[in-house]
Amino acid sequence: MQTVSELNRRFGVAGVAAVVEGNSGLPKVVVTSQVATGEIYLHGGHVTAWAPAGARQVLFCSPNSLFMDGKAIRGGIPVCYPWFADKSDNPAAPVHGLVRTRAWKLESVEPLGDAIAITTSIASGTDTRQWWPFDYRLACRATFGRELRVELTAANTGDLAYAIEEALHAYFLVGDVETLAVTGLDATRYIDKVDRFTEKLQAGDLHLSAETDRVYLDTKSDVEIVDSAWNRRISIRKHNSRDTVVWNPWAEKSVGMADLGAGQWKNFVCVETANVGASAVQLAPGSSHTMAVEFQVS
């Protein structure tokens, strides 16, 4: 393992991007360009911040989040792979897959005009095969600019075909979750995980008023978070993703989440780019698949 100073000497871009020690000494890349600020931790390949220049922070990260080996960061954009939520055939397996709680490798820090693209990667190993017997390589490329683009590329590096679930589990910072609207999902079927996984149909814009955990199916149009409390809109444009997950634990459940805490639920909503359940992606040996999403603020 290279030290933070060694990583910075190799990958740092003077005045724009630096590898530094983050919370609990975990290495992260910090971007401070003329058009945006942001950061990505090597722990989990996890984007934890992004804001266009002069704008309020866009991503929510819990002040009570645990930054430690074996624990996922609460907030930002966790990467869920190769399954989503509980593993269907083994509830003892790690929730949301194998990569949120492991150290990723920093592959590159690349200036692209006035933006900065940072690529991290992770691969299967002896520590993953107890939960999942297949070989894989996963790369996350986050481009920090006036918009944030995150690309997740999954490659099958083994000899056996398999199916994967995947999600970019984005937490958005909002003024008040009870006054926002999520647009672009009207007339879309969804699975309501709070109501016994019942399939329902969305009517109009989505307004949250209680615990919400929904998988919207076959979503193709752009989605927008209309945050009236802070007078801004966050647009979400995705590629090679069939599902959109919307989640907020609400007051009662969040109290019992030590890495979230009472009251934090008021200031975020998760709108997640995903392929889960029936939308799982089939990967033949030697093949790869890229899912991407772009965020803009107005």
N, C-alpha and C positions, 0 to 999 in steps of 0.2 A: 504494500500500500504506500503510495506517495504521500508525503506530508502536504499540508496546505500551502506552505511556501514554495515547495517544488511544483505543485500544480499551478500556482500563480505565475511562476517564472515561465512555465511552458505554455500556458493558455491565456494569461492576462493580456488585455488590450489597453494600453495606457490611456487613462482618462475616460474609459468607456466601460470596461468590464474587468472585474478582479475576483479571484478566488480567495475567500476569507473564511475565518472560523465563524460559524453561526451559533445558534443556541446549543448549549452543551458541547461546544467545540466541534460540532458536525460541519464539514465543509460545504460551502454554498458559493455559487457564482452570483455576484451582484452587478447589475447593469445600471449605469447612470449616464444615459445619452442625452442629446439635445431634445429628443422627441419622447422619451419614456424612461421610467425606472422599473426595475423588476428584480426578482431573485429566484433561483432554483437550487434546491438542496440535492446533493448526491444521494442522500438518504431517501430512497423511494423514487428517485428521478422526479422530484416533487416541486412543481412551481408553487411558490408561496406568496408572491406579490407581483402586481403589475399595475401601473398607472400611466396614462399618457401625460406628457408634460403639462403642468398647470392644473391637472384634474385630480379629483379625490381617488384614493385607493379603490380598486375594482374588486379585488378578491378578499374574502373574509378568512382570517386565520385566528383561531381561538387563543386568547391570552392564557388559557390553561392547558394548551396542547403539550403533549409529552414529546420531547426530542431525544429519543434514545433507541438503541438497537432493539429490534423485536417489537417496537411500537410504531404505529402509524401516526403521522402528523395530522392533526385535526384542523382541516381547512385547506385553502389553496386549491390545488388540482391533484388529488390522489389518483394514481394509476391503478385500476383494478384489472387483473389478469392472472390466470387464464379462466377464472370463474368470477361471477358477480354474486355478492351477498354470501349466503351459506353455500358450501359445496353440496350439491344435491345428494350425492351418495356417501358423504362423510361429514356429518355436522361438527366433528372434532377438528376438521381442517381449518386453517386460518381464514377468517372472513375476508371476502373480496380478493382472494388469491394469494400469490406468492411473492409479489414484487414491492408492495407498499412499505415493507419493514426491513428491506435489505439495502445494502450499499450498492449504488450503481457506479459505473465507470464514466469519467468525463472523456468524451471522444473529441470534441472540437468546440471552439468559440470563434465564430466567423462573422466579421462585419459584412452586412448586406446593405449598401447605401447608408441610410441613416438608422437602420435597424441592426440588431445583433441576434444571430442564430446560435443557440447552444444545444449541442447534441449529447445525450447521455445514453448508456446502454447497460443491459444486464442479460445474463444467459443462465441456462439451467446448470445445475451442479448436484453434487452428492447430497447437499442439504435440502434439495427440492424434491428429490425422487421418492421420498417417503410419502409425499402427498400427491404427486403427479409424475408418472413414469416417463414422460416424453421429453424430447430435446427441443429447445427453443432459444431464440435470441430476440430480445425486445429492445427497440430504440425509441427514444422520445426526443423530438426536435422542437424546441420552443423558440419562436422568433419574436423578440420584444421590439416593438416599434409603435407607431401610432395606433396599430391594432396588434393584438396578441394572436399568433397562430401556433397551435400545438398539433403536432403530427405524431401518431403512434404507429410504428411499423413492427408487426409481428412476423417472424420468420420461423418456419419449421426446418430445423437443422438435423432432424433425425431421419429414420427409415420408415416410420409409421405415420399414416394419416391420422389426424385428430381434429376435434372441434374446439374452438375457444370462445369464451365470452370476454368482453372487454368494455371498459368505461373510463372516460375522463370525467371524474366525479367533482365537477367544479362547484365551489362555494362562492357565491357572490355577496359582497357587502352591500347592504341596503339600509335605508333610513328607518323603515318600519315594515316588517314582513306582512303585517295585517292590512296595510293600505296599498300594497303594490298589485300589479296585474301582470300575468304572463300571457302574452298574445301569440297567435300562430298555431294554436292547438285546437281551435274550434272544429267540431265534427270529427274528431280523432278518437278512435277506440283506445281505451287504456285498461290496464289491470290495476285494481285498487288493492294494494297489499295490506292496507289498514282494515279493509272490509272483506276479509276471507278470500282475497285474490279474485274477487268478482270482476268480470269484464263489464265496462260501462262505456258511455259515449259522452265526450266533453261537449257542453253547450255553451258557446260564447267564450270570453276570456276566462282564464283561471284566476280566482281570488282565494287565497289561503285563509282559513278561519279555524283550523284545528290541525292535529297531526296529519301530515300528508306524506304518502309514499306511493307514487304511481309510476307505472311503466307505460308511456304512450307509444303505441305501436305504429309501425310504418310511417314514421314522421319524415316528411320531405321538405316542407316549407321552413323558412327562417323563423326563429322564435325570438321574442323580445321581452325583456323585463322592463316594465314601465314603473319606475321608482318615483312616485309622486312626492314622497317625503323629501327627497333630495333633488327633485326636478331634473332627473336624467333618465336616459334609456340605455340599456345594454343589449346590443343585438348579438345573436348567436347564429352563426352560419356553419353548417356541418357538411362533411363529405364522407361517403362510404359508411354511414351510420343509419341504421333503420329505426332505432329506438331513442326516445328521450325520456329520461327519468327525472321526476321532480320530487324533492324531499325536504321536509323540515320536521324535526321531532316534537316541536311545540313544548309548552311549559313543563308539563308533568314529567315527560320522559327525559328532557334535558337535565333536570335536577340530578338524576341518577347517573349521568355521564360525566365522570370525573374530569375528562379532558375537554369538556365543554362548559358545564356549570350553569347555574340558574341565571336566567335573563339573557343569555347569549343568543338564544333562538330568535329573539326579536330582530336581530340585525343581519340575518343571512337567509338566502334561499339557495338550494342546490338545484341546478338545471344541468343535467348530465348527458353528454354525448356517449351513446352506447350501442352495442350489439349484444343482446342478452336473450336467454330463453330460446324461443323458436328462431330468433335471428342470429344465433351462434354461427360463427364463421368456420367453414370447413377448410382446413389447410392440408394439402398434399405434401409429401416429402419434397423438400427443396423449394417450396413456394412461399410467398409472403403476401401480406395484406396491410394496407395503410388506411387508417381512419384519421380524420383531421377535423379541426374546428377552429373558427376564427371569431374573435370577440372585438366589438367596436363600441365606443361610448359616445353618446351625443347628449 
